[in-house]
Amino acid sequence: MATDGAVYAREIRRFSRNARLLLLSTLLGAFSAGVFRVAYNLYVLELGFTAGDAGRLVTSASLAAGLAAIPAGLLALRVGAKPVILGGAVLLGVGTALQVTPFGYGYLVAGAAMGGLGGALWNVVIAPLYAGSADDAGRSYLFTVAAIVFLGMSFAGNAVGGWAPRALAEATGWPVWVGFFAVLSGAALYGGLGFFPLLALRAPAARIDRSAFGALRGQLNAIARLLVVHVVIAVGAGLTIPFLNVYFTRQLGLSEAQFGLLAGAGLMTRLAASVFGPIASRRLGKVAAIVAAQSASIPLLLAMGLLPWPLGSSLAFLARGALMNMTAPVRGALYMERVTEAARPATNACLLLAWNLAWAGAAAIGGMLAEQRALAAAVVATAVCYALANGLMWLLWRRRSTAA
């Protein structure tokens, strides 16, 4: 363990200027994301809409992000990564503002779609930017530190999103929906500060190779293997993950504050577990480490959705999230390593398109199941998808696991 710690410290000291700026932007934006993850669906319900309506908002955002992915990749080829990520940050800010506007469902849908578009611009270039900010030895560590930063700040956002809206409403005498509106608006403004570190990115290091789409010709087999696994995971996640706050508060009886603490604790367990992702991948190989951790999470997923008592489901929620996400940064690094550097932006655009379209369709179904209080069926389907993805990952990727 001492050797592992020394390796971590050495790689962190080697982080480039661009890497540090990206981490700072992630740190600022993650708090807002944490607040929205806990509070937004509940805000939609407080406005008088249904869980199905909340599911359709998720679908709107995912469809916009998916359909914009390839155009976003093409745009990145023409203007470079820095203008694209800045534009994505602006659209995310405007979309987030519309998403908390309580003037009608149309505003919420427009905000979700604009946020999805901004997310497409952001996500097409963020992984290649991170990948290009570290060498092969340091890439898994940079992706892991980025995940740790995101999870740590999201923990704080989860706690605030679960506790502050109702507490603010009670302290001021405002309606509960106004408490949610105030907290979500404040979180959106704070998250917008993440725009400013991006202005200082050094453009040459952030520029995307214009030959990226041409470079796909020799990478189609590798990209197809990535997409198959990615889509199956996305379908499984979309069925269940966006509606866990509804499940725990509306079916198991937790208060918003209790779920906020639970979600925050989940982020902390994920944060702690993710530290061991690069260690496991260095000892087992990336593919073996990913498959082992994700497979171990499946029984806990079933326990979370099928146990009839809140404590058991909550403990399963914590353990499942830690195991499923322990190697997620390693998986992201592996995606980028499976294709050539020139093909990374285009590959990321394809992955984003596939993920969001799959997530959108699954979330629409998941929202209807949540509305019918049928999360158990969604959880079983998610478990099947995750098991299938693990099997495909092992069959399709294991031949290069030691090299990766």
VENZI-V429281 format. One record per residue. N is the residue number from 1. RES is the residue in three letters. OMEGA is omega in whole degrees, 0 to 359 (NA if undefined). Layout:
BEGIN
<<N | RES | OMEGA> <N | RES | OMEGA>>
END
This chain:
BEGIN
<<1 | MET | 178> <2 | ALA | 178> <3 | THR | 178> <4 | ASP | 179> <5 | GLY | 179> <6 | ALA | 178> <7 | VAL | 178> <8 | TYR | 184> <9 | ALA | 181> <10 | ARG | 182> <11 | GLU | 178> <12 | ILE | 178> <13 | ARG | 182> <14 | ARG | 181> <15 | PHE | 181> <16 | SER | 178> <17 | ARG | 179> <18 | ASN | 179> <19 | ALA | 181> <20 | ARG | 177> <21 | LEU | 177> <22 | LEU | 178> <23 | LEU | 178> <24 | LEU | 178> <25 | SER | 177> <26 | THR | 181> <27 | LEU | 182> <28 | LEU | 182> <29 | GLY | 186> <30 | ALA | 179> <31 | PHE | 179> <32 | SER | 179> <33 | ALA | 179> <34 | GLY | 178> <35 | VAL | 182> <36 | PHE | 181> <37 | ARG | 182> <38 | VAL | 194> <39 | ALA | 193> <40 | TYR | 178> <41 | ASN | 180> <42 | LEU | 175> <43 | TYR | 178> <44 | VAL | 178> <45 | LEU | 179> <46 | GLU | 177> <47 | LEU | 177> <48 | GLY | 178> <49 | PHE | 185> <50 | THR | 175> <51 | ALA | 175> <52 | GLY | 175> <53 | ASP | 178> <54 | ALA | 178> <55 | GLY | 179> <56 | ARG | 174> <57 | LEU | 176> <58 | VAL | 179> <59 | THR | 180> <60 | SER | 180> <61 | ALA | 183> <62 | SER | 178> <63 | LEU | 179> <64 | ALA | 180> <65 | ALA | 181> <66 | GLY | 182> <67 | LEU | 181> <68 | ALA | 189> <69 | ALA | 182> <70 | ILE | 174> <71 | PRO | 178> <72 | ALA | 177> <73 | GLY | 178> <74 | LEU | 178> <75 | LEU | 179> <76 | ALA | 179> <77 | LEU | 184> <78 | ARG | 189> <79 | VAL | 182> <80 | GLY | 187> <81 | ALA | 186> <82 | LYS | 177> <83 | PRO | 181> <84 | VAL | 182> <85 | ILE | 176> <86 | LEU | 177> <87 | GLY | 177> <88 | GLY | 179> <89 | ALA | 179> <90 | VAL | 180> <91 | LEU | 177> <92 | LEU | 180> <93 | GLY | 180> <94 | VAL | 179> <95 | GLY | 179> <96 | THR | 178> <97 | ALA | 179> <98 | LEU | 182> <99 | GLN | 179> <100 | VAL | 180> <101 | THR | 186> <102 | PRO | 186> <103 | PHE | 179> <104 | GLY | 184> <105 | TYR | 179> <106 | GLY | 177> <107 | TYR | 180> <108 | LEU | 179> <109 | VAL | 179> <110 | ALA | 179> <111 | GLY | 179> <112 | ALA | 180> <113 | ALA | 179> <114 | MET | 176> <115 | GLY | 176> <116 | GLY | 177> <117 | LEU | 177> <118 | GLY | 177> <119 | GLY | 178> <120 | ALA | 178> <121 | LEU | 180> <122 | TRP | 189> <123 | ASN | 178> <124 | VAL | 186> <125 | VAL | 188> <126 | ILE | 180> <127 | ALA | 174> <128 | PRO | 177> <129 | LEU | 176> <130 | TYR | 182> <131 | ALA | 180> <132 | GLY | 181> <133 | SER | 180> <134 | ALA | 176> <135 | ASP | 183> <136 | ASP | 183> <137 | ALA | 185> <138 | GLY | 189> <139 | ARG | 180> <140 | SER | 180> <141 | TYR | 178> <142 | LEU | 178> <143 | PHE | 181> <144 | THR | 178> <145 | VAL | 176> <146 | ALA | 178> <147 | ALA | 180> <148 | ILE | 178> <149 | VAL | 180> <150 | PHE | 183> <151 | LEU | 180> <152 | GLY | 179> <153 | MET | 176> <154 | SER | 176> <155 | PHE | 178> <156 | ALA | 179> <157 | GLY | 177> <158 | ASN | 181> <159 | ALA | 179> <160 | VAL | 180> <161 | GLY | 179> <162 | GLY | 187> <163 | TRP | 193> <164 | ALA | 185> <165 | PRO | 181> <166 | ARG | 178> <167 | ALA | 178> <168 | LEU | 179> <169 | ALA | 180> <170 | GLU | 182> <171 | ALA | 185> <172 | THR | 186> <173 | GLY | 178> <174 | TRP | 168> <175 | PRO | 184> <176 | VAL | 182> <177 | TRP | 178> <178 | VAL | 175> <179 | GLY | 177> <180 | PHE | 181> <181 | PHE | 182> <182 | ALA | 182> <183 | VAL | 179> <184 | LEU | 179> <185 | SER | 178> <186 | GLY | 179> <187 | ALA | 179> <188 | ALA | 178> <189 | LEU | 179> <190 | TYR | 179> <191 | GLY | 179> <192 | GLY | 178> <193 | LEU | 179> <194 | GLY | 178> <195 | PHE | 191> <196 | PHE | 175> <197 | PRO | 180> <198 | LEU | 178> <199 | LEU | 183> <200 | ALA | 177> <201 | LEU | 177> <202 | ARG | 187> <203 | ALA | 181> <204 | PRO | 179> <205 | ALA | 182> <206 | ALA | 186> <207 | ARG | 180> <208 | ILE | 178> <209 | ASP | 183> <210 | ARG | 179> <211 | SER | 190> <212 | ALA | 183> <213 | PHE | 174> <214 | GLY | 181> <215 | ALA | 180> <216 | LEU | 187> <217 | ARG | 180> <218 | GLY | 186> <219 | GLN | 189> <220 | LEU | 181> <221 | ASN | 179> <222 | ALA | 180> <223 | ILE | 178> <224 | ALA | 179> <225 | ARG | 177> <226 | LEU | 185> <227 | LEU | 181> <228 | VAL | 181> <229 | VAL | 184> <230 | HIS | 182> <231 | VAL | 181> <232 | VAL | 176> <233 | ILE | 181> <234 | ALA | 179> <235 | VAL | 180> <236 | GLY | 181> <237 | ALA | 183> <238 | GLY | 179> <239 | LEU | 193> <240 | THR | 194> <241 | ILE | 182> <242 | PRO | 188> <243 | PHE | 180> <244 | LEU | 178> <245 | ASN | 177> <246 | VAL | 181> <247 | TYR | 185> <248 | PHE | 182> <249 | THR | 185> <250 | ARG | 182> <251 | GLN | 182> <252 | LEU | 171> <253 | GLY | 175> <254 | LEU | 173> <255 | SER | 177> <256 | GLU | 180> <257 | ALA | 179> <258 | GLN | 179> <259 | PHE | 176> <260 | GLY | 177> <261 | LEU | 179> <262 | LEU | 179> <263 | ALA | 177> <264 | GLY | 176> <265 | ALA | 177> <266 | GLY | 178> <267 | LEU | 180> <268 | MET | 176> <269 | THR | 175> <270 | ARG | 179> <271 | LEU | 181> <272 | ALA | 182> <273 | ALA | 184> <274 | SER | 177> <275 | VAL | 184> <276 | PHE | 180> <277 | GLY | 179> <278 | PRO | 179> <279 | ILE | 179> <280 | ALA | 182> <281 | SER | 179> <282 | ARG | 183> <283 | ARG | 184> <284 | LEU | 194> <285 | GLY | 186> <286 | LYS | 185> <287 | VAL | 181> <288 | ALA | 180> <289 | ALA | 180> <290 | ILE | 183> <291 | VAL | 181> <292 | ALA | 182> <293 | ALA | 182> <294 | GLN | 178> <295 | SER | 180> <296 | ALA | 182> <297 | SER | 188> <298 | ILE | 177> <299 | PRO | 180> <300 | LEU | 174> <301 | LEU | 179> <302 | LEU | 178> <303 | ALA | 181> <304 | MET | 185> <305 | GLY | 186> <306 | LEU | 178> <307 | LEU | 186> <308 | PRO | 183> <309 | TRP | 189> <310 | PRO | 184> <311 | LEU | 180> <312 | GLY | 179> <313 | SER | 180> <314 | SER | 178> <315 | LEU | 178> <316 | ALA | 177> <317 | PHE | 182> <318 | LEU | 183> <319 | ALA | 180> <320 | ARG | 181> <321 | GLY | 180> <322 | ALA | 184> <323 | LEU | 183> <324 | MET | 186> <325 | ASN | 182> <326 | MET | 184> <327 | THR | 179> <328 | ALA | 177> <329 | PRO | 177> <330 | VAL | 178> <331 | ARG | 177> <332 | GLY | 177> <333 | ALA | 180> <334 | LEU | 177> <335 | TYR | 183> <336 | MET | 181> <337 | GLU | 182> <338 | ARG | 178> <339 | VAL | 179> <340 | THR | 182> <341 | GLU | 181> <342 | ALA | 184> <343 | ALA | 185> <344 | ARG | 180> <345 | PRO | 180> <346 | ALA | 177> <347 | THR | 179> <348 | ASN | 176> <349 | ALA | 178> <350 | CYS | 179> <351 | LEU | 180> <352 | LEU | 177> <353 | LEU | 183> <354 | ALA | 182> <355 | TRP | 186> <356 | ASN | 177> <357 | LEU | 178> <358 | ALA | 179> <359 | TRP | 182> <360 | ALA | 179> <361 | GLY | 180> <362 | ALA | 181> <363 | ALA | 176> <364 | ALA | 177> <365 | ILE | 180> <366 | GLY | 177> <367 | GLY | 177> <368 | MET | 178> <369 | LEU | 178> <370 | ALA | 179> <371 | GLU | 179> <372 | GLN | 183> <373 | ARG | 183> <374 | ALA | 181> <375 | LEU | 181> <376 | ALA | 179> <377 | ALA | 179> <378 | ALA | 181> <379 | VAL | 178> <380 | VAL | 178> <381 | ALA | 177> <382 | THR | 179> <383 | ALA | 178> <384 | VAL | 180> <385 | CYS | 181> <386 | TYR | 178> <387 | ALA | 178> <388 | LEU | 179> <389 | ALA | 179> <390 | ASN | 178> <391 | GLY | 179> <392 | LEU | 180> <393 | MET | 181> <394 | TRP | 182> <395 | LEU | 187> <396 | LEU | 189> <397 | TRP | 193> <398 | ARG | 183> <399 | ARG | 180> <400 | ARG | 186> <401 | SER | 181> <402 | THR | 179> <403 | ALA | 182> <404 | ALA | NA>>
END
